[in-house]
Amino acid sequence: MIAIRHTGIYVDDIVKLEKFYMSVFGMIPVCSGEPDQSSLFDELLCHEGVRIITTKLITLYGKKNGQGDMLELVKVLGEVGTIPKLPDNYPISMTGMAHIAFQIDDMQKTVEQIQEGGGFQKTDIYQMKSGNLCCFCRDPERNWIELIQRRKEDMDKLKGKTALITGGTSGIGGVLP
C-alpha cells in the first residue's frame, strides 16, 4: 500500500506558520519545535552541522484516520550559507511543489481567516463545472493554498464511501468522512 504521509515546507518563521495553519484549518500539532541534527540534513543542504526544528501538524481527518493529512514545517537554524528562497510573487506554474489543497466547509469564512492570519486571497472564488467552489490564497510566507468547497449534495451522497473522483480541482480520493 502506498499513502502520502505529509507535505513538507521549509519556512522562515515556524511559530507564525504553526499558528496560522492551526487557526485557519484547525490543524493539531503532533510535535512542535522539535530539534534535530543528522548527516541526512547535512547531505540535503550540502553543509556540515545542519540543525533544524520541525513542527508537524495534522488535520482532524488525518487524526481520525491515524495517518496522512499532515503538514511538516521545517526551519533551518544557524549559518548554513545561502539557502535560495522563492521570490515573493512566484507564479504557481513554477516547476516543483506548487500548492497545498484543503477541502473546507465554508469558503468565505476560511478566506477571511487566512487574511486575518496574515495570508491573502489571490483569486476570486470560482464555481467549477462540478459545482464545487475553488479559490487560491497564499499563507504569510507566500506558499500557495488551494481551497475546495465541495457541493453539499455531493458530500451527503459520498459520506463514508470510498471515492476516487478525477477532474482537476474537483478531484479527491480516499474514504470521505
CYANA upper distance limits for C-alpha pairs under 8 A (distance plus 0.5 A):
  3 ALA  CA     68 GLY  CA      7.84
  4 ILE  CA     68 GLY  CA      6.48
  5 ARG  CA     67 GLN  CA      7.10
  5 ARG  CA     68 GLY  CA      4.88
  5 ARG  CA     69 ASP  CA      7.41
  5 ARG  CA     70 MET  CA      6.98
  6 HIS  CA     68 GLY  CA      6.45
  6 HIS  CA     69 ASP  CA      6.78
  6 HIS  CA     70 MET  CA      5.00
  6 HIS  CA     71 LEU  CA      5.89
  6 HIS  CA     72 GLU  CA      7.02
  7 THR  CA     70 MET  CA      7.00
  7 THR  CA     71 LEU  CA      5.53
  7 THR  CA     72 GLU  CA      6.46
  8 GLY  CA     71 LEU  CA      6.45
  8 GLY  CA     72 GLU  CA      4.96
  8 GLY  CA     73 LEU  CA      6.36
  8 GLY  CA     74 VAL  CA      7.61
  9 ILE  CA     71 LEU  CA      8.21
  9 ILE  CA     72 GLU  CA      6.75
  9 ILE  CA     73 LEU  CA      5.63
  9 ILE  CA     74 VAL  CA      6.61
 10 TYR  CA     73 LEU  CA      6.51
 10 TYR  CA     74 VAL  CA      5.22
 10 TYR  CA     75 LYS  CA      6.38
 10 TYR  CA     76 VAL  CA      8.16
 11 VAL  CA     17 LEU  CA      8.39
 11 VAL  CA     73 LEU  CA      6.99
 11 VAL  CA     74 VAL  CA      6.44
 11 VAL  CA     75 LYS  CA      5.89
 11 VAL  CA     76 VAL  CA      8.48
 11 VAL  CA    141 GLU  CA      7.89
 12 ASP  CA     75 LYS  CA      6.75
 12 ASP  CA    141 GLU  CA      8.18
 13 ASP  CA     17 LEU  CA      6.89
 13 ASP  CA     75 LYS  CA      7.94
 14 ILE  CA     18 GLU  CA      6.46
 14 ILE  CA     33 GLY  CA      8.39
 14 ILE  CA     55 THR  CA      8.04
 14 ILE  CA     73 LEU  CA      7.07
 14 ILE  CA     74 VAL  CA      7.62
 14 ILE  CA     75 LYS  CA      6.71
 15 VAL  CA     19 LYS  CA      6.76
 16 LYS  CA     20 PHE  CA      6.66
 17 LEU  CA     21 TYR  CA      6.65
 17 LEU  CA     73 LEU  CA      8.42
 17 LEU  CA    139 ASP  CA      8.37
 17 LEU  CA    140 PRO  CA      7.66
 17 LEU  CA    141 GLU  CA      8.38
 18 GLU  CA     22 MET  CA      6.61
 18 GLU  CA     55 THR  CA      7.80
 18 GLU  CA     57 LEU  CA      8.21
 18 GLU  CA     73 LEU  CA      8.13
 19 LYS  CA     23 SER  CA      6.46
 20 PHE  CA     24 VAL  CA      6.46
 20 PHE  CA    114 ILE  CA      8.15
 20 PHE  CA    117 GLY  CA      6.12
 20 PHE  CA    118 GLY  CA      8.34
 20 PHE  CA    139 ASP  CA      8.32
 20 PHE  CA    140 PRO  CA      8.46
 21 TYR  CA     25 PHE  CA      5.97
 21 TYR  CA     26 GLY  CA      7.41
 21 TYR  CA     27 MET  CA      6.62
 21 TYR  CA     57 LEU  CA      8.50
 22 MET  CA     26 GLY  CA      5.23
 22 MET  CA     27 MET  CA      4.94
 22 MET  CA     28 ILE  CA      6.81
 22 MET  CA     29 PRO  CA      8.42
 22 MET  CA     57 LEU  CA      8.24
 23 SER  CA     27 MET  CA      7.91
 23 SER  CA    113 GLN  CA      8.17
 23 SER  CA    117 GLY  CA      8.26
 24 VAL  CA    110 THR  CA      7.00
 24 VAL  CA    113 GLN  CA      5.97
 24 VAL  CA    114 ILE  CA      6.57
 24 VAL  CA    117 GLY  CA      7.90
 25 PHE  CA     59 THR  CA      7.94
 25 PHE  CA    110 THR  CA      8.32
 26 GLY  CA     59 THR  CA      7.17
 26 GLY  CA     60 LEU  CA      7.87
 27 MET  CA     57 LEU  CA      6.17
 27 MET  CA     58 ILE  CA      5.69
 27 MET  CA     59 THR  CA      5.07
 27 MET  CA     60 LEU  CA      7.14
 28 ILE  CA     57 LEU  CA      5.75
 28 ILE  CA     58 ILE  CA      5.73
 28 ILE  CA     59 THR  CA      6.76
 28 ILE  CA     60 LEU  CA      7.73
 29 PRO  CA     55 THR  CA      7.60
 29 PRO  CA     56 LYS  CA      6.26
 29 PRO  CA     57 LEU  CA      4.88
 29 PRO  CA     58 ILE  CA      6.90
 30 VAL  CA     55 THR  CA      7.99
 30 VAL  CA     56 LYS  CA      5.82
 30 VAL  CA     57 LEU  CA      6.11
 30 VAL  CA     58 ILE  CA      7.25
 31 CYS  CA     54 THR  CA      8.04
 31 CYS  CA     55 THR  CA      5.88
 31 CYS  CA     56 LYS  CA      5.81
 31 CYS  CA     57 LEU  CA      7.79
 32 SER  CA     54 THR  CA      7.00
 32 SER  CA     55 THR  CA      4.74
 32 SER  CA     56 LYS  CA      6.98
 33 GLY  CA     53 ILE  CA      5.65
 33 GLY  CA     54 THR  CA      5.66
 33 GLY  CA     55 THR  CA      5.69
 34 GLU  CA     53 ILE  CA      5.52
 34 GLU  CA     54 THR  CA      5.55
 34 GLU  CA     55 THR  CA      6.96
 35 PRO  CA     51 ARG  CA      7.72
 35 PRO  CA     52 ILE  CA      6.25
 35 PRO  CA     53 ILE  CA      4.77
 35 PRO  CA     54 THR  CA      7.03
 36 ASP  CA     51 ARG  CA      6.44
 36 ASP  CA     52 ILE  CA      5.89
 36 ASP  CA     53 ILE  CA      6.54
 36 ASP  CA     54 THR  CA      8.22
 37 GLN  CA     41 PHE  CA      7.36
 37 GLN  CA     49 GLY  CA      7.66
 37 GLN  CA     50 VAL  CA      6.57
 37 GLN  CA     51 ARG  CA      5.24
 37 GLN  CA     52 ILE  CA      6.90
 38 SER  CA     42 ASP  CA      7.14
 38 SER  CA     49 GLY  CA      8.09
 38 SER  CA     50 VAL  CA      7.74
 38 SER  CA     51 ARG  CA      8.21
 39 SER  CA     43 GLU  CA      6.59
 39 SER  CA     48 GLU  CA      8.14
 39 SER  CA     49 GLY  CA      8.28
 40 LEU  CA     44 LEU  CA      6.65
 41 PHE  CA     45 LEU  CA      6.46
 41 PHE  CA     50 VAL  CA      6.51
 41 PHE  CA     51 ARG  CA      8.17
 42 ASP  CA     46 CYS  CA      6.09
 42 ASP  CA     47 HIS  CA      5.47
 42 ASP  CA     48 GLU  CA      5.47
 42 ASP  CA     49 GLY  CA      6.77
 42 ASP  CA     50 VAL  CA      5.91
 43 GLU  CA     47 HIS  CA      7.29
 43 GLU  CA     48 GLU  CA      8.34
 45 LEU  CA     50 VAL  CA      8.16
 45 LEU  CA     80 VAL  CA      8.35
 47 HIS  CA     80 VAL  CA      6.78
 47 HIS  CA     81 GLY  CA      8.43
 50 VAL  CA     76 VAL  CA      7.83
 50 VAL  CA     77 LEU  CA      7.74
 50 VAL  CA     78 GLY  CA      8.17
 50 VAL  CA     80 VAL  CA      7.29
 51 ARG  CA     76 VAL  CA      6.64
 51 ARG  CA     77 LEU  CA      5.89
 51 ARG  CA     78 GLY  CA      7.61
 52 ILE  CA     74 VAL  CA      7.19
 52 ILE  CA     75 LYS  CA      5.99
 52 ILE  CA     76 VAL  CA      4.97
 52 ILE  CA     77 LEU  CA      5.89
 53 ILE  CA     74 VAL  CA      6.42
 53 ILE  CA     75 LYS  CA      5.85
 53 ILE  CA     76 VAL  CA      7.22
 53 ILE  CA     77 LEU  CA      7.92
 54 THR  CA     72 GLU  CA      7.31
 54 THR  CA     73 LEU  CA      6.16
 54 THR  CA     74 VAL  CA      5.18
 54 THR  CA     75 LYS  CA      6.98
 55 THR  CA     72 GLU  CA      6.30
 55 THR  CA     73 LEU  CA      5.63
 55 THR  CA     74 VAL  CA      7.14
 56 LYS  CA     70 MET  CA      7.21
 56 LYS  CA     71 LEU  CA      6.26
 56 LYS  CA     72 GLU  CA      4.96
 56 LYS  CA     73 LEU  CA      6.77
 57 LEU  CA     70 MET  CA      6.02
 57 LEU  CA     71 LEU  CA      5.67
 57 LEU  CA     72 GLU  CA      6.87
 58 ILE  CA     62 GLY  CA      6.39
 58 ILE  CA     63 LYS  CA      6.89
 58 ILE  CA     68 GLY  CA      8.15
 58 ILE  CA     69 ASP  CA      6.18
 58 ILE  CA     70 MET  CA      4.81
 58 ILE  CA     71 LEU  CA      6.81
 59 THR  CA     63 LYS  CA      6.73
 59 THR  CA     69 ASP  CA      6.26
 59 THR  CA     70 MET  CA      7.15
 60 LEU  CA     64 LYS  CA      6.59
 61 TYR  CA     65 ASN  CA      6.75
 61 TYR  CA     69 ASP  CA      7.64
 61 TYR  CA    177 PRO  CA      7.80
 62 GLY  CA     66 GLY  CA      6.33
 62 GLY  CA     67 GLN  CA      5.90
 62 GLY  CA     68 GLY  CA      5.83
 62 GLY  CA     69 ASP  CA      5.25
 62 GLY  CA     70 MET  CA      7.43
 63 LYS  CA     67 GLN  CA      7.13
 76 VAL  CA     80 VAL  CA      8.41
 86 LEU  CA     90 TYR  CA      6.98
 88 ASP  CA    142 ARG  CA      6.80
 89 ASN  CA    142 ARG  CA      8.11
 90 TYR  CA     94 MET  CA      7.81
 92 ILE  CA     98 ALA  CA      6.00
 92 ILE  CA     99 HIS  CA      7.88
 92 ILE  CA    144 TRP  CA      7.60
 93 SER  CA     98 ALA  CA      7.44
 94 MET  CA     98 ALA  CA      7.51
 98 ALA  CA    144 TRP  CA      7.14
 99 HIS  CA    143 ASN  CA      7.42
 99 HIS  CA    144 TRP  CA      5.16
 99 HIS  CA    145 ILE  CA      5.86
 99 HIS  CA    146 GLU  CA      7.07
100 ILE  CA    144 TRP  CA      7.01
100 ILE  CA    145 ILE  CA      5.46
100 ILE  CA    146 GLU  CA      6.53
101 ALA  CA    145 ILE  CA      6.29
101 ALA  CA    146 GLU  CA      4.92
101 ALA  CA    147 LEU  CA      6.35
101 ALA  CA    148 ILE  CA      7.72
102 PHE  CA    145 ILE  CA      7.95
102 PHE  CA    146 GLU  CA      6.73
102 PHE  CA    147 LEU  CA      5.68
102 PHE  CA    148 ILE  CA      6.70
103 GLN  CA    147 LEU  CA      6.59
103 GLN  CA    148 ILE  CA      5.32
103 GLN  CA    149 GLN  CA      6.37
103 GLN  CA    150 ARG  CA      7.94
104 ILE  CA    110 THR  CA      8.13
104 ILE  CA    147 LEU  CA      7.12
104 ILE  CA    148 ILE  CA      6.50
104 ILE  CA    149 GLN  CA      5.70
104 ILE  CA    150 ARG  CA      8.28
105 ASP  CA    149 GLN  CA      6.28
105 ASP  CA    150 ARG  CA      8.19
106 ASP  CA    110 THR  CA      6.64
106 ASP  CA    149 GLN  CA      7.31
107 MET  CA    111 VAL  CA      6.68
107 MET  CA    133 LEU  CA      8.03
107 MET  CA    147 LEU  CA      7.77
107 MET  CA    148 ILE  CA      8.15
107 MET  CA    149 GLN  CA      6.76
108 GLN  CA    112 GLU  CA      6.73
109 LYS  CA    113 GLN  CA      6.72
110 THR  CA    114 ILE  CA      6.66
111 VAL  CA    115 GLN  CA      6.83
111 VAL  CA    120 PHE  CA      8.25
111 VAL  CA    121 GLN  CA      7.16
111 VAL  CA    137 CYS  CA      8.13
112 GLU  CA    116 GLU  CA      6.61
113 GLN  CA    117 GLY  CA      6.51
114 ILE  CA    118 GLY  CA      7.01
114 ILE  CA    119 GLY  CA      5.54
114 ILE  CA    120 PHE  CA      6.71
114 ILE  CA    121 GLN  CA      8.20
114 ILE  CA    137 CYS  CA      8.30
114 ILE  CA    139 ASP  CA      7.53
115 GLN  CA    119 GLY  CA      5.32
115 GLN  CA    120 PHE  CA      5.44
115 GLN  CA    121 GLN  CA      7.61
117 GLY  CA    140 PRO  CA      7.94
118 GLY  CA    139 ASP  CA      7.46
118 GLY  CA    140 PRO  CA      5.55
119 GLY  CA    137 CYS  CA      7.76
119 GLY  CA    138 ARG  CA      5.95
119 GLY  CA    139 ASP  CA      4.72
119 GLY  CA    140 PRO  CA      4.90
119 GLY  CA    141 GLU  CA      8.25
119 GLY  CA    142 ARG  CA      7.98
120 PHE  CA    137 CYS  CA      6.08
120 PHE  CA    138 ARG  CA      5.90
120 PHE  CA    139 ASP  CA      7.16
120 PHE  CA    140 PRO  CA      8.10
121 GLN  CA    135 CYS  CA      8.27
121 GLN  CA    136 PHE  CA      6.92
121 GLN  CA    137 CYS  CA      4.69
121 GLN  CA    138 ARG  CA      6.93
122 LYS  CA    135 CYS  CA      8.25
122 LYS  CA    136 PHE  CA      6.05
122 LYS  CA    137 CYS  CA      5.36
122 LYS  CA    138 ARG  CA      7.37
123 THR  CA    135 CYS  CA      6.32
123 THR  CA    136 PHE  CA      5.91
123 THR  CA    137 CYS  CA      7.40
124 ASP  CA    135 CYS  CA      6.63
124 ASP  CA    136 PHE  CA      8.28
125 ILE  CA    133 LEU  CA      7.04
125 ILE  CA    134 CYS  CA      6.18
125 ILE  CA    135 CYS  CA      5.23
125 ILE  CA    136 PHE  CA      8.49
126 TYR  CA    133 LEU  CA      6.04
126 TYR  CA    134 CYS  CA      5.73
126 TYR  CA    135 CYS  CA      6.82
127 GLN  CA    131 GLY  CA      6.21
127 GLN  CA    132 ASN  CA      6.20
127 GLN  CA    133 LEU  CA      5.01
127 GLN  CA    134 CYS  CA      6.84
128 MET  CA    132 ASN  CA      5.94
128 MET  CA    133 LEU  CA      6.59
128 MET  CA    134 CYS  CA      7.44
128 MET  CA    169 THR  CA      8.35
128 MET  CA    170 SER  CA      8.02
130 SER  CA    170 SER  CA      6.83
131 GLY  CA    150 ARG  CA      7.93
131 GLY  CA    151 ARG  CA      6.59
132 ASN  CA    148 ILE  CA      7.30
132 ASN  CA    149 GLN  CA      6.18
132 ASN  CA    150 ARG  CA      5.07
132 ASN  CA    151 ARG  CA      5.75
132 ASN  CA    170 SER  CA      7.07
133 LEU  CA    147 LEU  CA      8.44
133 LEU  CA    148 ILE  CA      6.21
133 LEU  CA    149 GLN  CA      5.51
133 LEU  CA    150 ARG  CA      6.99
133 LEU  CA    151 ARG  CA      8.18
134 CYS  CA    146 GLU  CA      7.62
134 CYS  CA    147 LEU  CA      6.08
134 CYS  CA    148 ILE  CA      5.28
134 CYS  CA    149 GLN  CA      7.04
134 CYS  CA    169 THR  CA      7.72
135 CYS  CA    146 GLU  CA      6.45
135 CYS  CA    147 LEU  CA      5.76
135 CYS  CA    148 ILE  CA      7.42
136 PHE  CA    144 TRP  CA      7.47
136 PHE  CA    145 ILE  CA      6.18
136 PHE  CA    146 GLU  CA      5.05
136 PHE  CA    147 LEU  CA      6.67
137 CYS  CA    144 TRP  CA      6.46
137 CYS  CA    145 ILE  CA      5.59
137 CYS  CA    146 GLU  CA      6.87
137 CYS  CA    147 LEU  CA      8.18
138 ARG  CA    142 ARG  CA      5.50
138 ARG  CA    143 ASN  CA      5.71
138 ARG  CA    144 TRP  CA      5.05
138 ARG  CA    145 ILE  CA      5.96
139 ASP  CA    143 ASN  CA      5.86
139 ASP  CA    144 TRP  CA      7.21
139 ASP  CA    145 ILE  CA      7.52
148 ILE  CA    169 THR  CA      7.72
148 ILE  CA    170 SER  CA      8.32
150 ARG  CA    154 ASP  CA      7.34
150 ARG  CA    155 MET  CA      7.24
150 ARG  CA    170 SER  CA      8.33
151 ARG  CA    155 MET  CA      7.02
152 LYS  CA    156 ASP  CA      6.66
153 GLU  CA    157 LYS  CA      6.78
154 ASP  CA    158 LEU  CA      6.63
155 MET  CA    159 LYS  CA      6.25
158 LEU  CA    162 THR  CA      8.22
158 LEU  CA    163 ALA  CA      7.86
158 LEU  CA    176 LEU  CA      7.22
159 LYS  CA    176 LEU  CA      6.02
159 LYS  CA    177 PRO  CA      6.33
160 GLY  CA    175 VAL  CA      6.61
160 GLY  CA    176 LEU  CA      5.61
160 GLY  CA    177 PRO  CA      5.98
161 LYS  CA    175 VAL  CA      6.11
161 LYS  CA    176 LEU  CA      6.50
162 THR  CA    173 GLY  CA      8.09
162 THR  CA    174 GLY  CA      6.02
162 THR  CA    175 VAL  CA      4.80
162 THR  CA    176 LEU  CA      7.03
163 ALA  CA    172 ILE  CA      7.76
163 ALA  CA    173 GLY  CA      5.86
163 ALA  CA    174 GLY  CA      5.97
163 ALA  CA    175 VAL  CA      6.63
163 ALA  CA    176 LEU  CA      7.67
164 LEU  CA    171 GLY  CA      7.87
164 LEU  CA    172 ILE  CA      6.53
164 LEU  CA    173 GLY  CA      4.85
164 LEU  CA    174 GLY  CA      6.98
165 ILE  CA    170 SER  CA      7.87
165 ILE  CA    171 GLY  CA      5.43
165 ILE  CA    172 ILE  CA      6.06
165 ILE  CA    173 GLY  CA      6.84
166 THR  CA    170 SER  CA      7.12
166 THR  CA    171 GLY  CA      4.81
166 THR  CA    172 ILE  CA      7.27
167 GLY  CA    171 GLY  CA      5.75
